[in-house]
Amino acid sequence: MHDGISFEQLGKPALVLCTTPFTPTSRATASTLGIAGYTVAFVEHPIGSRSLEEIQERAEDAYRQGLPILLGAAAADAAG
């Protein structure tokens, strides 16, 4: 979270990926760092013990969520 928010504050689009059990922690961290509405891509937990097929599904989900986040950040940066 901290790295993603730091990059955004420097005008660099960033994507933070987080597994679902850490949703409250990521939101609290963003709020503490002054960006309560920071958008994060959330994927199913766990990651480490999943099959290759399950990891591929999580990666595709992260991509679907992450692309608009990055494009939105890039578009806002270009407009600003």
N, CA, C and O atoms as CSV, one atom per row, in Angstrom:
chain,resi,resn,atom,element,x,y,z
A,1,MET,N,N,0.817,-1.177,0.000
A,1,MET,CA,C,0.000,0.000,0.000
A,1,MET,C,C,0.867,1.249,0.000
A,1,MET,O,O,0.679,2.162,-0.803
A,2,HIS,N,N,1.809,1.263,0.911
A,2,HIS,CA,C,2.626,2.467,1.052
A,2,HIS,C,C,3.352,2.794,-0.247
A,2,HIS,O,O,3.382,3.950,-0.669
A,3,ASP,N,N,3.939,1.776,-0.884
A,3,ASP,CA,C,4.662,2.019,-2.132
A,3,ASP,C,C,3.733,2.521,-3.227
A,3,ASP,O,O,4.059,3.483,-3.922
A,4,GLY,N,N,2.582,1.882,-3.387
A,4,GLY,CA,C,1.630,2.299,-4.416
A,4,GLY,C,C,1.188,3.734,-4.223
A,4,GLY,O,O,1.157,4.512,-5.175
A,5,ILE,N,N,0.846,4.086,-2.998
A,5,ILE,CA,C,0.413,5.454,-2.702
A,5,ILE,C,C,1.560,6.433,-2.917
A,5,ILE,O,O,1.349,7.533,-3.428
A,6,SER,N,N,2.763,6.045,-2.534
A,6,SER,CA,C,3.927,6.920,-2.742
A,6,SER,C,C,4.148,7.198,-4.223
A,6,SER,O,O,4.413,8.337,-4.605
A,7,PHE,N,N,4.041,6.166,-5.063
A,7,PHE,CA,C,4.182,6.363,-6.506
A,7,PHE,C,C,3.097,7.294,-7.032
A,7,PHE,O,O,3.374,8.201,-7.816
A,8,GLU,N,N,1.854,7.065,-6.596
A,8,GLU,CA,C,0.750,7.923,-7.042
A,8,GLU,C,C,0.994,9.378,-6.656
A,8,GLU,O,O,0.725,10.283,-7.446
A,9,GLN,N,N,1.496,9.603,-5.460
A,9,GLN,CA,C,1.766,10.963,-5.006
A,9,GLN,C,C,2.882,11.614,-5.812
A,9,GLN,O,O,2.971,12.840,-5.878
A,10,LEU,N,N,3.731,10.798,-6.422
A,10,LEU,CA,C,4.796,11.312,-7.292
A,10,LEU,C,C,4.328,11.445,-8.740
A,10,LEU,O,O,5.116,11.783,-9.623
A,11,GLY,N,N,3.045,11.179,-8.980
A,11,GLY,CA,C,2.494,11.304,-10.323
A,11,GLY,C,C,2.710,10.093,-11.206
A,11,GLY,O,O,2.549,10.178,-12.423
A,12,LYS,N,N,3.072,8.967,-10.612
A,12,LYS,CA,C,3.305,7.730,-11.362
A,12,LYS,C,C,2.165,6.764,-11.092
A,12,LYS,O,O,1.919,6.421,-9.936
A,13,PRO,N,N,1.460,6.313,-12.130
A,13,PRO,CA,C,0.386,5.350,-11.917
A,13,PRO,C,C,0.912,4.084,-11.244
A,13,PRO,O,O,2.001,3.607,-11.564
A,14,ALA,N,N,0.142,3.556,-10.328
A,14,ALA,CA,C,0.553,2.358,-9.597
A,14,ALA,C,C,-0.654,1.463,-9.383
A,14,ALA,O,O,-1.794,1.926,-9.357
A,15,LEU,N,N,-0.388,0.186,-9.231
A,15,LEU,CA,C,-1.432,-0.781,-8.948
A,15,LEU,C,C,-1.022,-1.598,-7.735
A,15,LEU,O,O,0.046,-2.211,-7.719
A,16,VAL,N,N,-1.868,-1.603,-6.730
A,16,VAL,CA,C,-1.651,-2.427,-5.548
A,16,VAL,C,C,-2.585,-3.624,-5.647
A,16,VAL,O,O,-3.791,-3.466,-5.838
A,17,LEU,N,N,-2.025,-4.820,-5.516
A,17,LEU,CA,C,-2.794,-6.062,-5.468
A,17,LEU,C,C,-2.822,-6.548,-4.036
A,17,LEU,O,O,-1.811,-6.517,-3.334
A,18,CYS,N,N,-3.988,-6.998,-3.611
A,18,CYS,CA,C,-4.153,-7.419,-2.228
A,18,CYS,C,C,-5.112,-8.601,-2.205
A,18,CYS,O,O,-6.077,-8.629,-2.969
A,19,THR,N,N,-4.859,-9.574,-1.339
A,19,THR,CA,C,-5.822,-10.654,-1.207
A,19,THR,C,C,-6.933,-10.230,-0.256
A,19,THR,O,O,-6.728,-9.410,0.639
A,20,THR,N,N,-8.103,-10.799,-0.465
A,20,THR,CA,C,-9.331,-10.348,0.196
A,20,THR,C,C,-9.281,-10.267,1.722
A,20,THR,O,O,-9.890,-9.350,2.274
A,21,PRO,N,N,-8.602,-11.158,2.440
A,21,PRO,CA,C,-8.608,-11.007,3.897
A,21,PRO,C,C,-7.947,-9.708,4.381
A,21,PRO,O,O,-8.164,-9.277,5.514
A,22,PHE,N,N,-7.153,-9.103,3.523
A,22,PHE,CA,C,-6.446,-7.894,3.907
A,22,PHE,C,C,-7.159,-6.615,3.474
A,22,PHE,O,O,-6.577,-5.532,3.519
A,23,THR,N,N,-8.407,-6.739,3.058
A,23,THR,CA,C,-9.191,-5.573,2.651
A,23,THR,C,C,-9.255,-4.515,3.751
A,23,THR,O,O,-8.950,-3.352,3.485
A,24,PRO,N,N,-9.643,-4.875,4.980
A,24,PRO,CA,C,-9.711,-3.843,6.025
A,24,PRO,C,C,-8.354,-3.183,6.303
A,24,PRO,O,O,-8.278,-1.974,6.523
A,25,THR,N,N,-7.302,-3.974,6.291
A,25,THR,CA,C,-5.964,-3.435,6.550
A,25,THR,C,C,-5.543,-2.474,5.440
A,25,THR,O,O,-4.979,-1.415,5.716
A,26,SER,N,N,-5.812,-2.838,4.194
A,26,SER,CA,C,-5.417,-1.959,3.092
A,26,SER,C,C,-6.191,-0.647,3.139
A,26,SER,O,O,-5.628,0.418,2.885
A,27,ARG,N,N,-7.465,-0.719,3.461
A,27,ARG,CA,C,-8.265,0.516,3.547
A,27,ARG,C,C,-7.811,1.389,4.712
A,27,ARG,O,O,-7.763,2.613,4.592
A,28,ALA,N,N,-7.482,0.770,5.825
A,28,ALA,CA,C,-6.998,1.539,6.979
A,28,ALA,C,C,-5.655,2.187,6.660
A,28,ALA,O,O,-5.411,3.333,7.038
A,29,THR,N,N,-4.788,1.458,5.967
A,29,THR,CA,C,-3.485,2.008,5.603
A,29,THR,C,C,-3.650,3.196,4.664
A,29,THR,O,O,-3.008,4.230,4.850
A,30,ALA,N,N,-4.503,3.054,3.661
A,30,ALA,CA,C,-4.748,4.164,2.725
A,30,ALA,C,C,-5.285,5.374,3.469
A,30,ALA,O,O,-4.869,6.501,3.203
A,31,SER,N,N,-6.192,5.156,4.385
A,31,SER,CA,C,-6.752,6.259,5.167
A,31,SER,C,C,-5.674,6.936,6.008
A,31,SER,O,O,-5.606,8.164,6.071
A,32,THR,N,N,-4.843,6.140,6.645
A,32,THR,CA,C,-3.750,6.675,7.462
A,32,THR,C,C,-2.781,7.500,6.623
A,32,THR,O,O,-2.233,8.495,7.097
A,33,LEU,N,N,-2.571,7.080,5.369
A,33,LEU,CA,C,-1.654,7.787,4.480
A,33,LEU,C,C,-2.319,8.957,3.756
A,33,LEU,O,O,-1.698,9.611,2.919
A,34,GLY,N,N,-3.586,9.215,4.085
A,34,GLY,CA,C,-4.260,10.394,3.556
A,34,GLY,C,C,-5.023,10.199,2.266
A,34,GLY,O,O,-5.472,11.180,1.673
A,35,ILE,N,N,-5.187,8.959,1.807
A,35,ILE,CA,C,-5.927,8.697,0.576
A,35,ILE,C,C,-6.950,7.590,0.863
A,35,ILE,O,O,-6.783,6.447,0.439
A,36,ALA,N,N,-7.998,7.951,1.583
A,36,ALA,CA,C,-8.988,6.964,2.019
A,36,ALA,C,C,-9.652,6.239,0.851
A,36,ALA,O,O,-10.039,5.080,1.000
A,37,GLY,N,N,-9.792,6.871,-0.281
A,37,GLY,CA,C,-10.462,6.253,-1.418
A,37,GLY,C,C,-9.531,5.553,-2.391
A,37,GLY,O,O,-9.930,5.266,-3.520
A,38,TYR,N,N,-8.312,5.276,-1.986
A,38,TYR,CA,C,-7.334,4.661,-2.883
A,38,TYR,C,C,-7.871,3.322,-3.400
A,38,TYR,O,O,-8.305,2.478,-2.616
A,39,THR,N,N,-7.838,3.137,-4.709
A,39,THR,CA,C,-8.393,1.942,-5.335
A,39,THR,C,C,-7.350,0.836,-5.400
A,39,THR,O,O,-6.224,1.040,-5.854
A,40,VAL,N,N,-7.753,-0.333,-4.938
A,40,VAL,CA,C,-6.886,-1.509,-4.878
A,40,VAL,C,C,-7.563,-2.638,-5.637
A,40,VAL,O,O,-8.790,-2.734,-5.628
A,41,ALA,N,N,-6.787,-3.495,-6.293
A,41,ALA,CA,C,-7.320,-4.704,-6.921
A,41,ALA,C,C,-7.244,-5.831,-5.893
A,41,ALA,O,O,-6.172,-6.148,-5.378
A,42,PHE,N,N,-8.390,-6.425,-5.608
A,42,PHE,CA,C,-8.456,-7.506,-4.625
A,42,PHE,C,C,-8.645,-8.845,-5.329
A,42,PHE,O,O,-9.497,-8.984,-6.206
A,43,VAL,N,N,-7.845,-9.821,-4.934
A,43,VAL,CA,C,-7.966,-11.176,-5.469
A,43,VAL,C,C,-8.189,-12.156,-4.327
A,43,VAL,O,O,-7.902,-11.876,-3.163
A,44,GLU,N,N,-8.710,-13.310,-4.706
A,44,GLU,CA,C,-9.018,-14.342,-3.724
A,44,GLU,C,C,-7.772,-14.834,-2.998
A,44,GLU,O,O,-6.687,-14.903,-3.575
A,45,HIS,N,N,-7.941,-15.161,-1.770
A,45,HIS,CA,C,-6.889,-15.704,-0.910
A,45,HIS,C,C,-7.147,-17.192,-0.766
A,45,HIS,O,O,-8.313,-17.588,-0.768
A,46,PRO,N,N,-6.169,-18.016,-0.646
A,46,PRO,CA,C,-4.728,-17.770,-0.638
A,46,PRO,C,C,-4.140,-17.807,-2.050
A,46,PRO,O,O,-4.828,-18.120,-3.021
A,47,ILE,N,N,-2.885,-17.489,-2.133
A,47,ILE,CA,C,-2.172,-17.519,-3.401
A,47,ILE,C,C,-1.195,-18.705,-3.436
A,47,ILE,O,O,-1.196,-19.492,-4.382
A,48,GLY,N,N,-0.377,-18.819,-2.408
A,48,GLY,CA,C,0.736,-19.770,-2.411
A,48,GLY,C,C,0.375,-21.234,-2.578
A,48,GLY,O,O,1.157,-21.994,-3.149
A,49,SER,N,N,-0.771,-21.642,-2.103
A,49,SER,CA,C,-1.112,-23.060,-2.143
A,49,SER,C,C,-2.062,-23.409,-3.291
A,49,SER,O,O,-2.682,-24.472,-3.270
A,50,ARG,N,N,-2.185,-22.544,-4.280
A,50,ARG,CA,C,-3.115,-22.759,-5.389
A,50,ARG,C,C,-2.428,-23.453,-6.570
A,50,ARG,O,O,-1.209,-23.391,-6.734
A,51,SER,N,N,-3.248,-24.109,-7.377
A,51,SER,CA,C,-2.747,-24.750,-8.595
A,51,SER,C,C,-2.410,-23.679,-9.627
A,51,SER,O,O,-2.794,-22.518,-9.485
A,52,LEU,N,N,-1.699,-24.078,-10.649
A,52,LEU,CA,C,-1.341,-23.146,-11.726
A,52,LEU,C,C,-2.607,-22.568,-12.365
A,52,LEU,O,O,-2.655,-21.376,-12.668
A,53,GLU,N,N,-3.619,-23.392,-12.569
A,53,GLU,CA,C,-4.879,-22.923,-13.148
A,53,GLU,C,C,-5.549,-21.886,-12.240
A,53,GLU,O,O,-6.054,-20.875,-12.729
A,54,GLU,N,N,-5.557,-22.124,-10.945
A,54,GLU,CA,C,-6.157,-21.170,-10.007
A,54,GLU,C,C,-5.372,-19.861,-9.968
A,54,GLU,O,O,-5.959,-18.784,-9.867
A,55,ILE,N,N,-4.066,-19.954,-10.046
A,55,ILE,CA,C,-3.230,-18.747,-10.079
A,55,ILE,C,C,-3.523,-17.962,-11.363
A,55,ILE,O,O,-3.594,-16.734,-11.336
A,56,GLN,N,N,-3.691,-18.663,-12.474
A,56,GLN,CA,C,-4.019,-18.001,-13.738
A,56,GLN,C,C,-5.346,-17.258,-13.615
A,56,GLN,O,O,-5.467,-16.126,-14.083
A,57,GLU,N,N,-6.340,-17.887,-12.991
A,57,GLU,CA,C,-7.638,-17.233,-12.797
A,57,GLU,C,C,-7.496,-15.973,-11.945
A,57,GLU,O,O,-8.106,-14.948,-12.246
A,58,ARG,N,N,-6.697,-16.045,-10.889
A,58,ARG,CA,C,-6.489,-14.880,-10.038
A,58,ARG,C,C,-5.751,-13.778,-10.802
A,58,ARG,O,O,-6.045,-12.594,-10.635
A,59,ALA,N,N,-4.799,-14.174,-11.635
A,59,ALA,CA,C,-4.059,-13.192,-12.438
A,59,ALA,C,C,-4.994,-12.498,-13.427
A,59,ALA,O,O,-4.906,-11.285,-13.617
A,60,GLU,N,N,-5.880,-13.253,-14.051
A,60,GLU,CA,C,-6.831,-12.656,-14.980
A,60,GLU,C,C,-7.783,-11.707,-14.254
A,60,GLU,O,O,-8.131,-10.652,-14.784
A,61,ASP,N,N,-8.199,-12.072,-13.065
A,61,ASP,CA,C,-9.052,-11.203,-12.261
A,61,ASP,C,C,-8.306,-9.916,-11.896
A,61,ASP,O,O,-8.862,-8.821,-11.987
A,62,ALA,N,N,-7.056,-10.057,-11.486
A,62,ALA,CA,C,-6.246,-8.885,-11.145
A,62,ALA,C,C,-6.071,-7.984,-12.363
A,62,ALA,O,O,-6.122,-6.760,-12.242
A,63,TYR,N,N,-5.866,-8.575,-13.526
A,63,TYR,CA,C,-5.715,-7.794,-14.760
A,63,TYR,C,C,-6.992,-7.007,-15.064
A,63,TYR,O,O,-6.936,-5.818,-15.376
A,64,ARG,N,N,-8.152,-7.687,-14.969
A,64,ARG,CA,C,-9.431,-7.020,-15.242
A,64,ARG,C,C,-9.655,-5.840,-14.298
A,64,ARG,O,O,-10.176,-4.804,-14.709
A,65,GLN,N,N,-9.269,-5.994,-13.060
A,65,GLN,CA,C,-9.418,-4.901,-12.099
A,65,GLN,C,C,-8.334,-3.837,-12.278
A,65,GLN,O,O,-8.597,-2.640,-12.167
A,66,GLY,N,N,-7.129,-4.290,-12.552
A,66,GLY,CA,C,-5.981,-3.395,-12.558
A,66,GLY,C,C,-5.866,-2.486,-13.757
A,66,GLY,O,O,-5.420,-1.345,-13.630
A,67,LEU,N,N,-6.259,-2.968,-14.913
A,67,LEU,CA,C,-6.125,-2.152,-16.120
A,67,LEU,C,C,-6.883,-0.831,-16.010
A,67,LEU,O,O,-6.304,0.216,-16.304
A,68,PRO,N,N,-8.150,-0.834,-15.602
A,68,PRO,CA,C,-8.842,0.456,-15.455
A,68,PRO,C,C,-8.228,1.343,-14.372
A,68,PRO,O,O,-8.240,2.568,-14.487
A,69,ILE,N,N,-7.698,0.728,-13.336
A,69,ILE,CA,C,-7.045,1.512,-12.291
A,69,ILE,C,C,-5.844,2.247,-12.876
A,69,ILE,O,O,-5.680,3.450,-12.674
A,70,LEU,N,N,-5.015,1.519,-13.595
A,70,LEU,CA,C,-3.824,2.128,-14.186
A,70,LEU,C,C,-4.168,3.131,-15.287
A,70,LEU,O,O,-3.547,4.190,-15.376
A,71,LEU,N,N,-5.138,2.808,-16.112
A,71,LEU,CA,C,-5.526,3.734,-17.166
A,71,LEU,C,C,-6.177,4.979,-16.595
A,71,LEU,O,O,-5.961,6.077,-17.107
A,72,GLY,N,N,-6.962,4.829,-15.557
A,72,GLY,CA,C,-7.570,5.984,-14.905
A,72,GLY,C,C,-6.524,6.881,-14.282
A,72,GLY,O,O,-6.605,8.106,-14.372
A,73,ALA,N,N,-5.545,6.264,-13.652
A,73,ALA,CA,C,-4.462,7.040,-13.045
A,73,ALA,C,C,-3.656,7.735,-14.128
A,73,ALA,O,O,-3.270,8.892,-13.964
A,74,ALA,N,N,-3.398,7.049,-15.232
A,74,ALA,CA,C,-2.632,7.654,-16.316
A,74,ALA,C,C,-3.411,8.775,-16.973
A,74,ALA,O,O,-2.838,9.804,-17.330
A,75,ALA,N,N,-4.734,8.584,-17.139
A,75,ALA,CA,C,-5.559,9.624,-17.761
A,75,ALA,C,C,-5.637,10.857,-16.865
A,75,ALA,O,O,-5.567,11.986,-17.349
A,76,ALA,N,N,-5.780,10.638,-15.569
A,76,ALA,CA,C,-5.835,11.773,-14.622
A,76,ALA,C,C,-4.508,12.511,-14.619
A,76,ALA,O,O,-4.481,13.738,-14.530
A,77,ASP,N,N,-3.401,11.772,-14.715
A,77,ASP,CA,C,-2.075,12.385,-14.727
A,77,ASP,C,C,-1.897,13.252,-15.981
A,77,ASP,O,O,-1.354,14.355,-15.907
A,78,ALA,N,N,-2.361,12.742,-17.138
A,78,ALA,CA,C,-2.227,13.490,-18.388
A,78,ALA,C,C,-3.095,14.750,-18.381
A,78,ALA,O,O,-2.721,15.772,-18.956
A,79,ALA,N,N,-4.245,14.669,-17.730
A,79,ALA,CA,C,-5.151,15.819,-17.679
A,79,ALA,C,C,-4.647,16.886,-16.706
A,79,ALA,O,O,-4.927,18.073,-16.876
A,80,GLY,N,N,-3.906,16.456,-15.690
A,80,GLY,CA,C,-3.455,17.388,-14.651
A,80,GLY,C,C,-2.219,18.045,-15.051
A,80,GLY,O,O,-1.686,18.865,-14.304
